Amino acid sequence: MHTNFIKWIPIRNSYIFMSNETEEKENINEELNESSQNEKTVEETDKKSKKKSKKKEAPKKEKEPAEIIAELKDTVLRTRADFDNFRKRTQRDIADARAYGKISALEELLPIFDTFKMAMMAANMDNADLNTLLAGMNMIENQFTQSFGALGIDELNGVGEKFDPNLHDAVSEEFSEEVEAGTIISQHRCGYKMGERLIRAATVIVSKGPEAKEADEES
């Protein structure tokens, strides 16, 4: 059998009694209030987290067509300016390279010109002779050969070789009993190339082979 106990509660210098059942009800109500408050707190936390997730997952605002066009125009202008600067820089580098190439070639040719001037002075002397002039000309030729080698220029001498239209320029053809047809008989002007690049083709005369003899029709 359940027994109700009496509890005395002081209120304003007086006492009231409360049964055990009433106390238990109050405890239950307090627990219910606490649980409801906890549920509200959890719901509020869930709502806040959902709002934050919605903000994070919210799609970015699309740009207006005018804004996109403005950005494209700016990109085109920047690209055009960069390309123009690159073109100017390339032209300047090419001009510098050409100027440097001319200076290098001139440095190789100046000693030859000095020798040529000395040969001219010797030719104008009263006691000049042919042997002295010939020695000066041979010296100039040797200097030219050395300078061309330093510049990487090769001389093309096609005499006795097969005619090659990539290297030779045929000015005429001649019959020859000794030289096979298509072979270079003589060369009027030397050709030159630098590496694989042809600077000037050699001017040559090509053989047509032996001339055909007419058969004697008369017995």
Secondary structure as the mmCIF struct_conf table of DSSP 4:
data_model
#
loop_
_struct_conf.conf_type_id
_struct_conf.id
_struct_conf.beg_label_comp_id
_struct_conf.beg_label_asym_id
_struct_conf.beg_label_seq_id
_struct_conf.end_label_comp_id
_struct_conf.end_label_asym_id
_struct_conf.end_label_seq_id
HELX_LH_PP_P HELX_LH_PP_P1 ASN A 4 PHE A 5
STRN STRN1 ILE A 6 ILE A 11
TURN_TY1_P TURN_TY1_P1 ARG A 12 ASN A 13
STRN STRN2 SER A 14 SER A 19
HELX_RH_AL_P HELX_RH_AL_P1 ASN A 20 GLU A 57
BEND BEND1 ALA A 58 ALA A 58
HELX_LH_PP_P HELX_LH_PP_P2 PRO A 59 GLU A 64
HELX_RH_AL_P HELX_RH_AL_P2 PRO A 65 ALA A 123
TURN_TY1_P TURN_TY1_P2 ASN A 124 ASN A 124
BEND BEND2 MET A 125 MET A 125
TURN_TY1_P TURN_TY1_P3 ASP A 126 ASN A 127
HELX_RH_AL_P HELX_RH_AL_P3 LEU A 130 ALA A 150
TURN_TY1_P TURN_TY1_P4 LEU A 151 GLY A 152
STRN STRN3 ILE A 153 LEU A 156
TURN_TY1_P TURN_TY1_P5 VAL A 159 GLY A 160
BEND BEND3 GLU A 161 GLU A 161
STRN STRN4 LYS A 162 LYS A 162
HELX_LH_PP_P HELX_LH_PP_P3 PHE A 163 PHE A 163
TURN_TY1_P TURN_TY1_P6 PRO A 165 LEU A 167
STRN STRN5 HIS A 168 PHE A 175
BEND BEND4 GLU A 177 VAL A 179
HELX_LH_PP_P HELX_LH_PP_P4 GLU A 180 GLU A 180
TURN_TY1_P TURN_TY1_P7 ALA A 181 GLY A 182
STRN STRN6 THR A 183 THR A 183
STRN STRN7 ILE A 184 ARG A 189
STRN STRN8 GLY A 191 MET A 194
TURN_TY1_P TURN_TY1_P8 GLY A 195 GLU A 196
STRN STRN9 ARG A 197 ARG A 200
HELX_LH_PP_P HELX_LH_PP_P5 ALA A 201 ALA A 201
STRN STRN10 ALA A 202 GLY A 209
BEND BEND5 PRO A 210 PRO A 210
HELX_LH_PP_P HELX_LH_PP_P6 GLU A 211 ALA A 215
#
